[in-house]
Amino acid sequence: MTTTTTPARTGGSQDTGDSGGGSAGGAWPRRRWVRWATAALLLATGVLYVVDLSASGYANSFYAAAVQAGSQSWKAWFFGSLDAQNFITVDKPPASLWVAGLAARAFGFSSWTLLVPQALEGVGAVWLLTAAVRRWHGPVAGLVAGAALALTPAAALIFRFDNPDALLVLLMTGGAYGTVRATEKASWRWLALAGVAIGFAFLTKMLQGFLVLPGLALVYLWAAPTGLAKRLLHLLGAAAAVVVSAGWWVLAVTFWPGEKPYIGGSTDGTVMDLVLGYNGLGRILGGSGGGGGGGMSGGEPGSSFGGAATWQRLFSSEMGNEISWLLPAALLALVLGLVARGRAPRTDRGRASLLLWGGWLLVSGLTFAYMEGTVHPYYTVALAPAVAALAAGGGQLLWARRERLLARVGLALVLASAGVWALVLLQRNGTWVWAGAVLMVLSAALAVAFVVTPARLRRLAVVLVLSATVVGLGGTASYAVATAATPHTGSIPTVGPAGASAGSGMGSGMGMGMGMGVGMGGGMGGGFGGMRPGTDGATGTTGTTGQPGGGQPPSDAQGMPDGQAADARTGSGMGGGEGTAANAELVALLRSAGTTWSAAVSGSQTAASYELASGTAVMAMGGWSNDPTPTLAQFQQYVAEGEVHYLVAGGGGAGGRGGDSTVSQVQAWVEENFTATTVGGTTVYDLTQPVAGSTSGTAGTSAS
């Protein structure tokens, strides 16, 4: 670590290559090695996130179907609809779907165009974090922070997956970078750009994007080099930027002049209900907004819904596997760094950095730890930039005061904690326990050696600290690489090598299985082709994420990636429990339908599977979480007008389908008025052929 120390006012070493400072003789060589090192880091990150990316196929079929729909219809692209005919949207705002949808339109819909955008978003997040940390802590700390983010297992998982969290992390990191630039010179323009980034984070995953706002606002209010009145005025301007960039889409959907899809996850089809209910207070307080906002956070620590609400959740099995590798080091660096900068001026950049990233980590981390609603372990990827920045930046602040024994001891604790915690995590999972022991011993030995090294042996101290940093990253790096090397499908991906244990019987992302079908009232899908009559919906087999069957198309579907085709052939993936030939018959039937919606099914996961397999629009009755759509009258109107051809029996959703649900009412009406046939082992009703004496022929009149 060869950075120089500047006066306390700046709080650490500065990047002369970025800011233009430093001597004329040393600026160019330094700029050159920093640029080459940054380029190498970004290239390595890209390789980690892109190699063998298509092995995951369509990954999360729920979002994949929405991207496919957006590639077929601009209206579906704008709304984030699950189907090209705009019956219902996904239960999130559409910003992440816009990116992948544009890629699909430009290059055709495939596994690559679906997943590469997330990989590039990961590279972008690493670049922005490296640049942000470098400005206030120097190039070495910036590179360490970028590497730590890239090698976080949750990042290696999500940046190779099609969930919206990838874009969310990029935008939040962009907001933090803009705040860093704004705080340096009290720039309202940079602060407004940060607000725009956070506004679009809202359009990616709603209120989760706002969790970083307290940290960003605090650092500017405290440390910007201008008067209090101007700081407050600039913050008001940034708040306006957040509202405008987040609210324009909400207003557009609210006042849309024509027909629009039902907003998935809401109770009344409005965006604001989704914001305040299912994706808002329902997540925090456990409310039921949309039928699925809460009541799912309990269970053993490490479960797919987060485990018990306690601070230990972040360190427990699956959440611990995904985010906690450097979390003890980051927390230690935060506390010790604040102590080290205790008497620095208000505008001190070292303390400002700790306030920014510490505010991000504490607000978001405590929210994830104590939220009572639905929370999945992969949400913690949103903590990864803050953890990486604190560990690297806080460590640099202690290094800058290394002439003091307490600072050396503090830095040694930060360095050693990574190796010690790696042993705990690897031993807990029964994976590479010997490697964990080696990492712990090396970390402790290097840390102690650094503390006792005489001040005159400066080069040796540098070697020891850099070596300890590399060793400390060993645990998270090994798990990240193993995660990237493992295909992931389903709605709840998890990290680690194939066969790793998640601790509570929950399947890891590599084929352990969760057995959620019965407990979730039919599960998230219920098998491609729906349930067999008389079953409970758990007909699908478990796959590489332990998700119940029903998420992926059959192996002979046109355009289906090889990896998912293999899963469907072997019955080990998200494909249903039916045979390939049976699924092929059903897909052929849907392709020949010729109506607005080829079929109606229960649940978004089942509908997504049919859409990906057939390329047709499928009506997802009840959406993802038992949404109250369509009503019986609405469905009767669709049938009377010839807009839906078939109803496929079975299916299910995350909230279950009770006897009084709209979906159950529709299914009961169809069973009474149309004849059941079997197509490839699946029960199907032809809605154009009512039984003799039924009232379906006048359904349109009665429904109106």
C-alpha positions in Angstrom: 0.0 0.0 0.0 2.1 2.9 -1.3 -0.4 5.8 -1.0 0.7 9.0 0.6 -0.9 10.7 3.6 -2.5 14.1 3.2 -3.4 16.5 6.1 -6.3 15.6 8.3 -8.6 17.9 6.5 -8.8 15.5 3.6 -9.0 12.4 5.6 -6.6 10.2 3.7 -4.7 9.8 0.5 -6.1 11.3 -2.7 -6.1 9.9 -6.2 -3.8 12.2 -8.1 -4.7 10.5 -11.3 -8.4 11.4 -10.8 -8.2 14.8 -9.2 -5.2 16.2 -10.9 -3.2 16.8 -7.8 0.3 15.7 -6.9 3.6 16.5 -8.4 4.0 16.9 -12.2 6.6 14.2 -12.3 4.6 11.5 -10.5 1.1 12.1 -11.8 1.3 10.4 -15.2 2.9 7.1 -14.0 0.4 6.9 -11.2 -2.5 7.6 -13.5 -1.2 4.9 -15.8 -1.0 2.1 -13.3 -4.3 3.0 -11.7 -6.0 2.9 -15.1 -4.4 -0.4 -16.1 -5.2 -2.0 -12.7 -8.8 -0.7 -12.9 -9.2 -2.1 -16.4 -7.8 -5.4 -15.3 -10.3 -5.5 -12.3 -13.3 -4.7 -14.6 -12.1 -7.3 -17.2 -11.8 -10.0 -14.5 -15.2 -9.1 -13.1 -16.7 -9.3 -16.6 -15.2 -12.8 -17.1 -16.5 -14.0 -13.7 -20.0 -12.8 -14.5 -20.3 -13.7 -18.1 -18.5 -17.1 -18.6 -21.0 -19.9 -19.1 -23.8 -17.5 -18.4 -26.3 -19.3 -20.5 -26.0 -22.5 -18.3 -28.7 -20.9 -16.1 -31.1 -20.8 -19.1 -33.9 -18.3 -18.4 -33.0 -18.2 -14.7 -36.1 -16.7 -13.1 -38.8 -17.5 -15.6 -41.2 -15.0 -14.0 -39.0 -12.0 -15.1 -37.9 -13.8 -18.3 -41.5 -14.1 -19.5 -41.9 -10.3 -18.9 -38.8 -9.6 -20.9 -40.1 -11.8 -23.7 -43.4 -10.0 -23.6 -41.6 -6.6 -23.7 -39.7 -7.8 -26.8 -43.1 -8.4 -28.5 -45.0 -5.4 -27.3 -43.9 -1.8 -26.5 -46.9 -1.4 -24.2 -45.9 -4.6 -22.3 -42.3 -3.2 -22.2 -43.5 0.1 -20.7 -45.7 -1.4 -18.0 -43.6 -4.5 -17.2 -46.4 -6.8 -18.2 -46.0 -10.6 -17.8 -47.7 -11.2 -21.1 -47.6 -9.4 -24.4 -51.4 -8.8 -24.3 -51.0 -6.9 -21.0 -53.3 -8.8 -18.7 -51.1 -8.3 -15.6 -47.7 -6.9 -14.7 -45.0 -8.4 -12.6 -45.1 -7.3 -8.9 -42.2 -4.8 -9.3 -41.8 -1.7 -11.3 -40.3 -2.2 -14.8 -36.9 -0.4 -14.9 -34.8 -3.7 -14.9 -37.1 -5.1 -17.6 -36.6 -2.0 -19.7 -32.9 -2.8 -20.0 -33.3 -6.5 -20.8 -36.2 -5.8 -23.0 -34.2 -3.4 -25.2 -31.4 -6.0 -25.4 -34.0 -8.6 -26.5 -35.4 -6.2 -29.1 -32.0 -5.4 -30.5 -30.5 -8.9 -30.5 -33.5 -11.3 -30.2 -34.8 -12.9 -27.0 -32.5 -15.6 -25.6 -30.8 -16.6 -22.4 -27.8 -14.3 -23.4 -29.8 -11.2 -24.1 -31.8 -11.8 -20.9 -28.8 -12.3 -18.6 -25.9 -10.3 -20.1 -27.4 -6.9 -19.1 -27.2 -8.0 -15.4 -23.6 -9.0 -15.8 -22.8 -5.6 -17.4 -24.6 -3.9 -14.6 -22.4 -5.7 -12.2 -19.3 -4.5 -14.0 -20.7 -1.0 -13.9 -21.3 -1.2 -10.1 -17.8 -2.4 -9.5 -16.4 0.5 -11.6 -18.5 3.1 -9.8 -17.6 1.8 -6.3 -13.9 1.7 -7.3 -14.1 5.3 -8.4 -16.0 6.5 -5.4 -13.7 4.9 -2.8 -10.6 6.0 -4.8 -11.5 9.7 -4.6 -11.4 9.8 -0.8 -9.1 6.9 0.1 -6.7 6.5 -2.8 -6.3 4.0 -5.7 -5.3 1.0 -3.6 -8.4 1.2 -1.4 -10.5 1.8 -4.4 -9.3 -1.3 -6.1 -9.7 -3.4 -2.9 -13.3 -2.2 -2.5 -14.1 -3.0 -6.2 -12.6 -6.4 -5.9 -14.5 -7.1 -2.6 -17.8 -6.2 -4.3 -17.1 -8.3 -7.3 -16.2 -11.3 -5.1 -19.2 -11.0 -2.8 -21.1 -14.3 -3.3 -24.5 -12.4 -3.4 -23.1 -10.3 -6.2 -21.7 -13.3 -8.1 -25.2 -14.7 -7.8 -27.4 -11.7 -8.7 -25.2 -10.2 -11.5 -25.6 -13.5 -13.3 -29.4 -13.6 -12.7 -32.4 -11.8 -14.1 -33.9 -10.4 -10.9 -34.1 -6.6 -10.6 -31.6 -6.4 -7.8 -28.7 -6.1 -10.2 -29.9 -2.8 -11.6 -30.9 -1.7 -8.1 -27.3 -2.1 -6.9 -25.9 -0.3 -9.9 -28.2 2.7 -9.4 -27.6 2.9 -5.7 -23.9 2.8 -6.2 -24.3 5.5 -8.8 -26.2 7.6 -6.3 -23.3 7.2 -3.8 -20.7 8.2 -6.4 -22.7 11.3 -7.3 -22.9 12.2 -3.6 -19.2 11.8 -3.2 -18.6 14.2 -6.1 -21.2 16.6 -4.8 -19.8 16.6 -1.3 -16.3 17.5 -2.5 -17.2 20.9 -3.8 -20.8 21.4 -2.6 -22.1 20.7 -6.1 -25.9 20.8 -6.5 -25.6 19.3 -10.0 -23.9 16.2 -8.8 -26.3 15.9 -5.9 -29.2 16.2 -8.3 -27.7 13.4 -10.5 -27.5 11.3 -7.4 -31.1 11.9 -6.8 -32.0 10.9 -10.3 -30.1 7.6 -9.8 -32.1 6.9 -6.6 -35.3 7.8 -8.3 -34.7 5.2 -10.9 -33.7 2.8 -8.2 -37.3 3.2 -7.0 -38.5 2.3 -10.4 -36.4 -0.8 -10.1 -37.5 -2.1 -6.7 -39.6 0.6 -5.2 -38.9 1.5 -1.5 -35.8 -0.6 -1.2 -34.1 1.9 -3.4 -34.7 4.6 -0.8 -32.9 2.8 2.0 -29.6 4.4 1.0 -31.1 8.0 1.2 -30.4 8.6 4.9 -26.7 7.9 4.5 -26.4 10.0 1.3 -28.3 12.9 2.8 -26.4 12.8 6.1 -22.9 12.9 4.5 -23.8 15.9 2.3 -25.6 17.8 5.2 -22.6 17.2 7.5 -19.6 17.5 5.3 -20.2 19.6 2.2 -17.9 22.6 2.2 -20.6 25.4 2.2 -23.0 27.0 4.6 -25.9 25.2 6.2 -28.5 27.1 4.3 -27.0 26.1 0.9 -26.6 22.5 2.1 -30.3 22.3 3.0 -31.3 24.0 -0.3 -29.2 21.6 -2.3 -30.8 18.6 -0.5 -34.2 20.0 -1.3 -33.3 20.1 -4.9 -32.0 16.6 -4.8 -35.2 15.5 -3.2 -37.1 17.0 -6.0 -34.9 15.1 -8.5 -35.8 11.9 -6.7 -39.5 12.6 -6.8 -39.5 13.5 -10.4 -37.4 10.6 -11.6 -39.3 8.2 -9.5 -42.8 9.6 -9.9 -43.1 10.2 -13.7 -43.8 6.5 -14.4 -46.2 6.3 -11.4 -48.2 9.3 -12.8 -48.1 7.9 -16.4 -49.6 4.6 -15.2 -52.1 6.3 -12.9 -53.5 8.6 -15.7 -53.0 6.2 -18.6 -55.8 7.1 -21.0 -56.6 3.7 -22.4 -56.7 0.1 -21.2 -53.8 -0.9 -19.0 -52.8 -4.2 -17.3 -53.6 -5.0 -13.7 -50.7 -3.9 -11.5 -49.4 -7.2 -10.1 -49.1 -7.4 -6.3 -51.7 -4.7 -5.6 -55.1 -5.1 -4.1 -56.8 -2.6 -6.4 -54.7 -2.5 -9.6 -52.9 0.8 -8.7 -49.2 1.5 -8.4 -49.6 3.4 -5.1 -51.2 0.4 -3.5 -48.2 -1.7 -4.6 -45.8 1.0 -3.2 -47.5 1.2 0.2 -48.7 -2.4 0.5 -47.0 -5.4 -0.9 -43.7 -3.7 -1.8 -43.7 -1.1 1.0 -45.1 -1.3 4.5 -46.1 -4.9 3.9 -42.5 -5.9 3.6 -41.4 -3.9 6.7 -44.3 -4.6 9.0 -45.6 -7.9 7.7 -48.8 -6.5 6.3 -50.7 -8.5 3.7 -50.6 -6.0 0.9 -51.5 -7.7 -2.2 -51.9 -11.0 -0.5 -48.3 -11.7 -0.1 -46.5 -8.9 1.6 -46.0 -10.5 5.0 -46.2 -13.5 7.1 -43.3 -15.2 5.4 -40.3 -14.0 7.3 -40.3 -16.7 10.0 -38.8 -20.1 10.1 -35.4 -21.3 10.9 -32.5 -18.9 10.2 -31.3 -19.3 6.7 -34.7 -20.2 5.2 -35.7 -18.8 1.9 -37.8 -16.2 3.6 -35.0 -15.0 5.8 -35.5 -16.6 9.2 -36.5 -15.0 12.4 -36.4 -11.2 12.6 -33.2 -10.5 14.6 -29.8 -8.9 14.0 -28.4 -12.5 13.8 -30.3 -12.9 10.5 -27.6 -11.2 8.6 -25.0 -13.7 9.9 -27.2 -16.8 9.8 -26.9 -19.6 7.3 -28.0 -18.4 3.9 -27.8 -14.6 4.5 -24.4 -15.2 6.1 -23.3 -17.2 3.1 -24.4 -14.4 0.7 -23.2 -11.2 2.4 -21.4 -11.6 5.8 -17.9 -12.7 4.7 -16.5 -9.2 5.2 -19.3 -7.8 7.3 -17.4 -8.1 10.7 -14.4 -6.4 9.1 -16.6 -3.6 7.7 -18.3 -3.0 11.1 -14.9 -3.0 12.9 -13.5 -0.6 10.3 -16.5 1.7 10.7 -16.2 2.0 14.5 -12.4 2.2 14.5 -12.4 4.6 11.6 -14.8 7.0 13.3 -12.6 6.9 16.5 -9.5 7.7 14.4 -11.2 10.7 12.7 -12.9 11.8 15.9 -11.5 15.4 16.1 -11.2 16.0 12.4 -12.9 19.1 10.9 -16.5 18.9 9.8 -15.5 18.6 6.1 -13.1 15.7 6.7 -13.4 13.3 3.8 -12.4 10.2 5.8 -15.2 10.7 8.3 -17.6 11.7 5.5 -16.9 8.4 3.7 -17.6 6.4 6.9 -20.9 8.3 7.3 -22.0 7.6 3.7 -21.2 3.9 3.6 -22.0 3.3 7.3 -25.4 5.0 6.9 -26.0 2.8 3.9 -25.0 -0.4 5.7 -26.7 0.3 9.0 -30.1 1.5 7.6 -30.4 -1.2 5.0 -28.9 -3.9 7.2 -31.1 -3.3 10.1 -34.1 -3.2 7.8 -33.3 -6.6 6.4 -32.6 -7.9 9.8 -35.8 -6.9 11.4 -38.4 -6.6 8.6 -41.4 -8.8 9.3 -42.6 -9.2 5.8 -41.3 -11.3 2.9 -37.5 -11.1 2.8 -35.2 -13.3 0.7 -31.5 -13.8 1.4 -30.4 -12.5 -2.0 -31.9 -9.1 -1.1 -28.6 -8.6 0.9 -26.7 -7.9 -2.3 -27.8 -4.3 -1.7 -25.4 -4.3 1.2 -22.4 -5.4 -0.8 -21.1 -2.0 -2.0 -21.3 -0.6 1.6 -19.6 -3.6 3.1 -16.8 -3.5 0.5 -16.3 0.3 0.8 -16.2 0.3 4.6 -13.7 -2.6 4.8 -11.4 -1.0 2.3 -11.9 2.7 3.2 -11.9 2.2 6.9 -8.8 0.0 6.6 -7.0 2.8 4.7 -7.8 5.3 7.4 -6.2 3.1 10.0 -3.2 2.5 7.7 -2.7 6.2 7.4 -2.2 6.3 11.2 -0.1 3.2 11.4 2.6 4.9 13.4 0.3 4.6 16.4 0.0 1.3 18.1 -3.7 1.5 18.5 -4.2 2.1 14.8 -2.0 -0.9 13.9 -3.9 -3.1 16.4 -7.2 -1.9 14.9 -6.1 -2.6 11.4 -4.8 -6.0 12.4 -8.3 -6.8 13.9 -10.0 -5.7 10.7 -7.7 -7.9 8.6 -7.8 -10.9 10.9 -11.6 -10.8 11.2 -12.1 -11.7 7.6 -10.1 -14.9 7.9 -11.7 -15.9 11.2 -15.2 -15.4 9.9 -14.4 -17.3 6.7 -13.6 -20.3 8.9 -16.9 -20.0 10.7 -18.9 -19.9 7.4 -17.0 -22.7 5.7 -17.1 -24.9 8.7 -20.9 -24.2 9.1 -21.5 -25.4 5.6 -19.2 -28.3 5.7 -17.4 -26.9 2.6 -13.7 -26.6 2.3 -13.2 -26.5 6.1 -9.5 -27.1 5.6 -9.3 -23.9 3.5 -11.1 -21.9 6.2 -8.6 -23.1 8.8 -5.7 -22.1 6.5 -7.2 -18.7 5.9 -7.8 -18.1 9.6 -4.2 -19.0 10.5 -2.6 -17.0 7.8 -4.8 -13.9 8.5 -4.0 -14.0 12.2 -0.3 -14.6 11.6 0.0 -11.7 9.1 -2.0 -9.4 11.3 0.2 -10.1 14.3 3.3 -9.7 12.2 2.1 -6.3 11.0 1.5 -5.1 14.5 5.0 -6.0 15.7 6.9 -4.9 12.6 9.2 -2.0 13.5 8.3 1.4 11.9 11.5 1.5 10.0 10.6 -1.6 8.0 8.0 0.2 6.0 8.2 -2.0 2.9 7.7 -5.2 5.0 4.6 -3.6 6.6 3.2 -2.9 3.1 3.8 -6.5 2.1 2.2 -7.9 5.2 -1.0 -5.7 4.9 -1.4 -6.5 1.2 -0.9 -10.2 1.9 -3.4 -10.1 4.7 -5.9 -8.3 2.4 -5.5 -11.0 -0.2 -5.9 -13.8 2.3 -8.9 -12.0 3.9 -10.6 -12.0 0.5 -9.9 -15.7 0.0 -13.1 -17.0 1.7 -15.5 -14.7 -0.1 -13.6 -15.2 -3.4 -13.9 -19.0 -3.2 -17.6 -18.9 -2.5 -18.2 -16.3 -5.2 -16.3 -18.3 -7.9 -18.2 -21.5 -6.9 -21.5 -19.6 -7.1 -20.6 -18.3 -10.6 -19.7 -21.8 -11.7 -23.1 -23.2 -10.7 -26.2 -22.7 -12.8 -29.2 -21.1 -11.0 -32.9 -21.2 -11.9 -36.1 -20.4 -10.0 -37.3 -17.5 -8.0 -35.1 -17.9 -4.9 -31.5 -18.5 -6.0 -28.8 -19.2 -3.4 -25.0 -19.2 -3.3 -22.2 -21.6 -3.0 -20.9 -24.8 -4.8 -23.0 -27.6 -5.9 -24.2 -29.6 -2.9 -23.4 -27.0 -0.3 -25.8 -27.1 2.7 -27.8 -24.0 3.5 -28.3 -25.1 7.1 -32.0 -25.5 7.7 -33.1 -28.0 5.1 -33.5 -25.4 2.5 -32.0 -26.3 -0.8 -29.1 -24.2 -1.9 -28.9 -22.9 -5.4 -27.3 -26.2 -6.5 -30.0 -28.8 -6.3 -30.7 -29.4 -2.6 -34.4 -28.6 -2.9 -36.7 -26.7 -0.5 -39.8 -28.9 -0.5 -42.0 -25.8 -0.5 -44.8 -27.1 -2.7 -47.3 -28.2 0.0 -46.4 -25.5 2.5 -46.9 -22.7 0.0 -50.4 -23.9 -1.0 -49.3 -25.2 -4.4 -46.1 -23.4 -4.6 -44.8 -21.0 -7.1 -45.9 -22.7 -10.1 -47.3 -26.1 -9.5 -45.6 -27.9 -12.4 -45.6 -27.1 -16.1 -49.0 -28.1 -17.4 -50.6 -27.6 -14.0 -51.7 -30.0 -11.3 -53.1 -33.3 -11.9 -56.7 -33.6 -10.7 -56.8 -34.5 -7.0 -53.3 -33.3 -6.2 -52.2 -30.5 -3.9 -50.2 -28.7 -6.5 -46.8 -30.0 -5.5 -46.5 -32.0 -8.7 -43.3 -30.4 -10.0 -39.9 -31.7 -9.1 -37.3 -29.6 -7.2 -34.5 -28.0 -9.2 -31.2 -26.2 -8.8 -32.7 -23.7 -6.5 -34.9 -26.1 -4.6 -37.9 -24.4 -6.2 -41.0 -26.4 -6.9 -41.6 -27.3 -10.5 -43.4 -25.1 -12.8 -41.0 -22.4 -13.6 -39.4 -23.4 -16.9 -40.6 -24.6 -20.3 -40.3 -28.2 -21.6 -37.1 -29.3 -23.2 -38.4 -29.2 -26.8 -39.6 -25.6 -26.6 -38.3 -23.5 -29.4 -35.4 -21.3 -28.4 -35.0 -23.0 -25.0 -31.4 -22.9 -23.7 -29.6 -26.2 -23.5 -29.1 -26.0 -19.8 -32.8 -25.8 -19.1 -33.6 -28.3 -21.7 -31.4 -30.7 -19.8 -33.2 -29.9 -16.6 -36.6 -30.6 -18.2 -35.4 -33.8 -19.7 -34.0 -35.1 -16.4 -36.8 -33.7 -14.3 -34.3 -31.9 -12.1 -35.0 -28.4 -13.1 -38.0 -26.1 -13.0 -39.8 -28.1 -15.5 -43.0 -29.9 -14.6 -43.5 -33.5 -13.6 -45.0 -34.4 -16.9 -43.0 -36.0 -19.7 -41.4 -34.1 -22.5 -43.8 -35.5 -25.1 -46.8 -34.6 -23.0 -45.6 -31.0 -22.6 -44.9 -30.8 -26.3 -48.5 -31.6 -27.1 -49.7 -28.9 -24.8 -47.3 -26.3 -26.2 -48.5 -27.2 -29.7 -52.1 -26.7 -28.6 -51.3 -23.2 -27.3 -49.5 -22.2 -30.4 -52.5 -23.1 -32.5 -55.0 -21.2 -30.3 -55.2 -18.0 -32.4 -56.8 -15.9 -29.6 -55.7 -12.9 -27.6 -54.6 -15.2 -24.8 -53.9 -18.8 -25.8 -54.9 -20.0 -22.3 -55.7 -19.0 -18.8 -53.8 -20.6 -15.9 -53.6 -20.1 -12.2 -50.5 -18.2 -11.1 -47.8 -16.1 -12.8 -45.1 -18.8 -12.5 -47.2 -21.3 -14.4 -48.2 -18.7 -17.0 -44.5 -17.7 -17.4 -43.6 -21.3 -18.2 -46.2 -21.6 -20.9 -45.2 -18.3 -22.4 -41.6 -19.1 -22.6 -42.4 -22.5 -24.1 -45.0 -21.4 -26.7 -44.2 -17.8 -27.4 -47.9 -17.0 -26.9 -49.6 -14.7 -24.3 -51.1 -16.6 -21.3 -53.5 -15.1 -18.8 -52.0 -15.4 -15.3 -55.1 -15.5 -13.2 -54.3 -14.4 -9.6 -50.9 -13.1 -10.6 -47.9 -13.9 -8.3 -49.6 -13.5 -5.0 -53.3 -14.2 -5.2 -54.2 -10.9 -6.9 -58.0 -10.4 -7.2 -58.0 -10.5 -11.0 -59.8 -11.5 -13.1 -63.2 -11.4 -11.4 -65.6 -14.1 -12.5 -67.6 -11.5 -14.5 -64.5 -10.2 -16.3 -63.4 -13.7 -17.2 -66.9 -14.6 -18.5 -66.7 -11.4 -20.7 -63.3 -12.5 -22.1 -64.8 -16.0 -22.9 -67.9 -14.5 -24.5 -65.8 -12.3 -26.7 -63.5 -15.1 -27.8 -60.3 -13.6 -26.3 -59.1 -16.7 -24.4 -59.2 -20.2 -25.9 -58.2 -22.7 -23.2 -58.1 -23.0 -19.4 -55.4 -25.2 -18.1 -56.3 -26.8 -14.8 -54.2 -26.6 -11.7 -51.3 -24.2 -11.0 -51.0 -22.1 -8.0 -49.4 -19.0 -6.5 -47.4 -17.8 -3.6 -50.4 -16.9 -1.6 -52.4 -20.1 -2.3 -55.8 -20.1 -4.0 -58.5 -20.4 -1.4 -62.0 -21.5 -2.2 -63.4 -17.9 -2.2 -60.6 -16.5 -4.4 -61.5 -15.1 -7.8 -59.4 -17.8 -9.4 -61.3 -20.6 -7.7 -64.6 -19.0 -8.8 -63.4 -18.9 -12.4 -62.2 -22.5 -12.3 -65.5 -23.7 -10.7 -67.5 -21.9 -13.4 -65.3 -23.4 -16.2 -65.7 -26.9 -14.7 -69.5 -26.6 -14.8 -69.8 -25.2 -18.3 -67.0 -26.8 -20.3 -65.8 -30.3 -20.9 -62.4 -31.4 -19.6 -60.0 -33.1 -22.0 -56.5 -34.4 -21.4 -53.6 -33.1 -23.4 -50.3 -34.7 -22.7 -51.4 -35.8 -19.3 -52.8 -32.3 -18.4 -56.4 -31.3 -17.9 -57.5 -28.6 -20.4 -60.8 -27.0 -21.0 -61.7 -25.6 -24.5 -63.5 -22.4 -23.8 -64.9 -22.2 -27.3 -66.8 -25.5 -26.8 -69.4 -25.2 -24.0 -71.3 -28.2 -22.8 -74.9 -28.6 -23.9 -77.3 -26.6 -21.8 -74.6 -24.5 -20.2 -75.1 -20.7 -19.6 -71.7 -19.8 -21.0 -73.2 -18.6 -24.2 -74.8 -15.7 -22.5 -71.9 -15.0 -20.2 -71.0 -11.8 -21.9 -74.5 -10.4 -21.4 -74.8 -11.5 -17.7 -71.3 -10.3 -16.9 -71.9 -6.8 -18.3 
